[in-house]
């Protein structure tokens, strides 16, 4: 694995119950038609009477049909379902409260950081015994996806499953801007920087005024969540601000390496030239999207797949040209990073983990009615997205009812990303990692922001990192990871 693919593994994997010859069917009914789901007949597994789950806003909320989702899921499985769904902005605050109090749901959706943290604290069930030798494992092997499951093992144990790939960000460029500047899509950093210069100093939006636009925007220079640098890949290239395994398999902190200092220098230079949104350090992703539709800038690195179509259609709605180039990674980047997808985990307090695994997790990708329910908003003729993105599902739905509604530009963007992406490393949450990583990342983000936007020198920033104890904490994490 090269140095640019680190910090969190992206991958995941699925839960699937298929191969009807090895399955036992249970039937139910919905408001529209007779439905069925399949669960694995493994012998003495007790079917749960009720399952409680904690999920974020990736599942439709009550305003958009969650009650109908719950009703249909209960009809398909014959199990009562209690959904705990905190607001998006407070989700992990509520997750932390639940784990601190010990009042846990049976299953919970966790990001990679929380997945490793709570696994290290023995607060997640080891599902390896249920997965090994199962039809689920066989199905994943059949799809050629077992490396994705292996990527989220912690000390050879599996503490969760996810139904989708992790996905990641790729760069989208306005085709009309390239045409007005007589440019082709960039293939290397020199061409990328020349494009940003033209987008900033010329008249790419065609309003007759030179210099009232800029090249690129992002929601922060370094993102607060892994993989941290996914919004500005062309500048970071092989640099990374957190922990990863280098070529010889040793854990290091990429923030302390020369490659990171070189990346910061590139960003600082482009920012001072006016090529980068001056509000980059205060932007949220919503701000970036609004500015993109307002035709303020021309290159935006954002989630691959569905967003290619969304950015295009909303640009048209805003009255600007909607043709967008989905850019393969430039030469210096090599591959886009694929993040770790949120992982469905069974908590250590669950009284029937085998039953919850079989009837909740495995059915999520049954290739039929249950997977369809997780994938699409119930009774939506346009097949709006629910929790699972059909283009990211590890195991596809058979006779997918929404396949005809999939946008060609979204499919093409996802294909480009999948062909030019690589999974990243997942650092195990050691005591030192759990103790220091969050504060280290906050300090790193602050230092980089001050270098780029406030004139702090790179040398002074790293001296501050050393004198404040950041370097000591960084080395403590590295030592703990290499001791595992």
N, C-alpha and C positions, 0 to 999 in steps of 0.2 A: 504494500500500500504506500503511495507517495505521500509527501508531507501535507498536501492540501486537503486530505480527506480525513477528518478527525472528528472530534468531539462528540459526536452523538451518532448513533447508527441510524440509518434511515430505513428502515425496513421492515419490515414487518411482515406481516403475515397474517394469516387468515385463519378463519375458522370456518370450517366447511363440513357439511355433512352431505355426502353424496354417494354415488355408486349404489343405486337403489337395491342391487342384489345383496348388499351388506347392511341395509337399513330396515328400520321398522317404521311404518307410516302412522302418523296420527292425524286425524282430520278434524276440521272445524268449519265454521261458516262465517262469511262476512256479509255486509249489506248488499253486495253486488253478485257474488258467485260463490260456489263451493271452493274451498281452498284446502291445501294440505301442506304439511311440513314433514321433514324427515329427521329423525334422531337416531344415533347409533345404538344398536342393541348390544350393549357390552355385558349384560348379565346383571349382577346385583348392585345396580346403581339406583338409588331412591330418587324418584321424580320429586322435585321440590313443589310444595304447595304454593309458595310465594317467593319472589325474588325482588330484592331492593337494589336499585342501580342509581349511581350518581354520574351525571353526564353534563357536558357543557353545551354551548349554543350550536354545536355541530349537529345536534338532533333538533328537529323542528320544535318550536315552542308552542304554547297553548293557543296563541293567536293564529298559528298557521297549521293546526291540525294534530297537535300532540295527543289530545284525548282520543282521537280516532285511531292514531297509531297504536296507542296503548290497548284500545278495545280490540283491534285486529290482532295484535300480538298475543293477547290472552286467548282469543278464539283459536288461533293457530296452534298454540302450545298447550292450552289447558292449564296454564299457570297464572296466578295473580301476579301482576307487575306493579311495583311502586317506583315511580320516577322522581328522583331528587335532582332538580335542575336549577342551580344558582345562576344569577346573571353572569354574563360573559366577563365583565370587568372584575367581579368578585369571586369567580369560580375557584381559583386556587387558594384564596383566603379561606373559603368554606371547606375546601379539601383539607387544608392544614388544620383547621379547627376540628374536623371529624377525626383525623388521625391522632391529634393531641388528646382528645377526649376519650377515644376508644369506642365511640358510638359510630361504628362503621357500617356502610351498606355491604351487601354481598359482593357486588362488583362495582368497580369505579374506573373511569377513563382517566389516564394519567399521561402527562407529557414525559419525555425521556428523563428530564431532571428529577421529577418526582418518582418516576418508576425506579430509577437506581437508588434514590434516597430511601424509599420505603422498603425496597427489597433488602437493602443493607441493614435496616432496622428490624428485619424479620416480621414485617407487618403485611406481607403479601404471601399468598399460598404458592408453593412450588407446584406448578401444574405439569411438570415433566412426566410423572407417572401416567397421567391421563392422555398426554399427547403421544408419547412413544408407542409405536406399534399400532396407532389408531388409523382409521380411515382418513382422518384429517391429515396426518403425516403423509400417508400414501398419496393423497390428492395433491398436496403441496409438492411432493417429489415429482408427480406426474406433470405438474405445471413448470417444473424446473426452478422452483422458488425456495428450496430448503435452505439455501444460504442466507435468505432473509430472516428465517427463524433463528438460525445459528448466530446471526448478528446481534440478537437481543438476549442471548443467553448470558447469564452472570455466573461465573465459576461453574460452567456447564449445567446450570439450572435455568429453567424457563419459568418466569414469573408473570407472563402475560402473552396475549395474542392480539393482533390487530387485523382487521379485515382488509386493509388497504396498504398500498405502497406509501412511503413517506412523502413523495413528491418533493418539489423544490422550486426555486425561482430561475427564470430565464429572462433574457433581455428582449423587450419589444421596442421596435423603432417605427416611427410614423413614415410610411412609404412616401407620402406627398412631400415631406421635408427633405428626404433624400433626393427626390427628383428635382425639387427646386434648387438644391445645392449642387446638382450634377454629380451626386455621389452614389456609389454602390454600398451595400451593407459591408461593414468593416470585417476584415479577417484577422487582424492583429492589432496590437495596442497602438501603434503609430497611426493606423487608419482610424481607429476608434477615437483617438484624441483629436485628429484632424476633423472628424465628423462633429465632435462637441464644439470645436472652434467655429466651424461653419454655422452650426445651429445657434451659437451665441452671438457671433459678430455679423452674420448675414441677415437675410430676410426669409427664413425657411417657412414662416406661416403665411407669406404672401400678402401681408397687409401694407406693403410699401415702405416699411420702416426698418432700417437695419439696427440690430443691437437691442431690441426690446424683448428678446427671448433668451433662454439658456438651454444648455445641452441635456442635463440629466438631473433628476431628483430622486430622493430616497427617504425612507422613514428612519433617519438616523444614519450616522457613519458606520457605527457598529451596532447591530441589533442586540437587544437585551436577552434574547433567547438563542440557543444554538440552532443553526450553525453560525450565528453571529454576523457573518460577512456576506450573507446571501443577497443583499440588496445592491452591492457594489462590486461584483466579481471581477470586472475588468481592471479595477484598481488594485484589489488585493492579490489577485493571481495566485501565487503559491504561499502567501502569507496567511497566518491564522492567529487570532489573539488568545486562544485558550489551549487546553491540553489535547495532545494527539500523539499517536505512535509514529515515530520516524521510520526510515527505511530499514533499520536494523531491529525494529520491534521494541524500542525503548520509548517510554513516555517522556515527553518534554512539554514545556510551556512555550508555545509559538510566539507569545508576546515578547519574550526575551531574545528572540532571534533577529539577525540582521534583515531577514526577508520582511519582517513586520515593519521595521524602521523604513525600509525602502518603499513599502506600500503607503505608509503614512505620508512620506515625502511626495509621492505621486498625487495623493488626494489633496494635500496642502497646496501644491502647485496649481492643480486644476481649479481649486476653490478660489485662490487668489486671482486667477485669470478670469473668473466669472462664469466658468463652464458649469458649475454645480449650483443648484438651488441655494441661495443664501440662507434660507430657513431650514436647512437640512437637519440641524440638531434638534429642532422643535417639532418637526413634522411627525404626524401619524400617517398610517397608510391611506386613510381617508383624505387627508390633505393632498397627498401625492396624486391620488386618483382625480380629485377635483381640479387640480392644476393641469393634469394631462388633458382632461376634457375641455378645459378653458384655453387650450393650445398655448400654454406657457412654456413648455419644453417638449423635447422630441424623443428621448430614450428613457425607458422605465423598466427596471428589472422587477418582475413580480411573478406570482405563482403560475406554473406551467399548466397548460390544458385549458380548462373552462374559461379562465380569465382572458385568454387570447380573444375569445368570442365576445366576452363581456366588455372588454376595453374597446373593441371595434364597434359594437352596437351602441354603446353609450356615447362614443365619440360622434357617431352619426346623429344620435338624438340631440347632441349639443350643437349640431350644425356644422361640424367639421368633417373632413375626409376620414373614413373609418378603416382604410386599408393599412394593415400593420404587418411588419416583417418580424417573424419569430426567429431570432438570431441564434445560430449554433454558436457554441463558445469560441471566443477568439483563441488564437494559437497559444498565447501565454497562459490562458486559463485552463485549457485542455479539456476539462469536464466540469459541468455544473455540479454542485453538491446536492445530494438527496438527503433530506433530513430524516430523523426518526419520527415516524408517525406516532400519534397518541396510542397508548397501549391499553387494552381492556384487561384489567387485573381482578382476580378474586382475592378478597382480603383475608387475613389470617383469622379473623373472627367468624368467618362464614362457617355455619354448622354442617353444610353439605356441599363441599367444594366439587366433588365428583359430579353431583347432580347439576350444579350450576354450570360447570364446564360443559357438560353434555347438552343440556337443554337451553342454555343461554348463548354461550360462546360458539359452540359448533353449529348451531342452527343459523347463526348470523350470516353464514355463507353456505346456504343449502342449495344454491343454484336455482331456487324456486321461489315460493311465496314469501317465506320469511326474509330472504335476502332482498327480494323486491320491495318489501315493506320498509326495510332499512335504507333502501336506495332512493325511493321516490316518495314524494308527498302523496298520501292517500287521496284517491279520487281526483287527482289533478290531471286534466287532459293534456297538459303540456309537460307532464312528467318532471316537475320541479325537483331539485336535489334535496334529499334528506341527509342522513348521516354518512352514507357511503357514496363516494363519487364513482360512478360506473366505470370511468376510464382508469381508476386507480385500484379497483377491486382485484385482489389476488386471484380469486376464482370468479369467472364471469357467470352471470345469470344465463341459464339456458332459455332460449326464446325470449330474450330481453324485450319487454314491451315498449321501452323507451329508446331503443336503438335508432329508430328512424328519426328521432328528434335531436340526435347528437349533431352538433355543428361541425362542419368539415374543418374549419380553421382551428377549432379546439382540439380535434383529433390530431391534426397535423402538428400542432404545437406540442402536444403530449408525446407524440412519436419522436419528434426532434429531441425533446428533453430526455426521454428514456434511452435514446441511442447515444446521448452525450452526457451521461451523468454517472456518478460513482457514489456508492454508499460510504458513510463516514464511521469513524470509530466511536464506540460507546464506553466512556470511562466509568469504571465501577466506582460507586460512591463510598470511598474510604472515609474514615473519621475526619481526616484532614481536608478532603475534598468537600465534605458536607459542611465543615466548619468555615472554610475560607473561600470557596469558589464564588459565592454570590457577591461578597464584598470585594473580592479581587476584580470581578468583572465590572462592578460599578466604578471602581477606581480606574480601570483601564479605559472605560468609555469616557470618563471625565477627562483623563489626560489627553486622549486622542482628540476629543472635542476642542480642548483648549489649544492644542497644537495647531489644528486646522483653522479654527475661527478666531482665536484670540492672540495668536502670535507667540505662544509659548514654544521655545525651541525643543527639538527632539531630545537633545542632550540634557537640558534641564528637566524635562519630563521624566526621563529614565533615572536621573539622579533623585528626583522626588519619589519615584517608585521604590528606589533602594532605601532612602532615608526614612520613609514612612513605614517600613516593614513589609511592603508589598513583595519585594524580592524574596524575603525570608519565607513568607507564606506560600509563595509560588513554589519554592524549592521543597517545602514541606509536603505539598500536594504531590509533586513529581516523585519524591522519595516514597511516599505511601503507595502510589500507583505501581511503581516498579517493584515494590516489596510483595505485591499480591501474587 
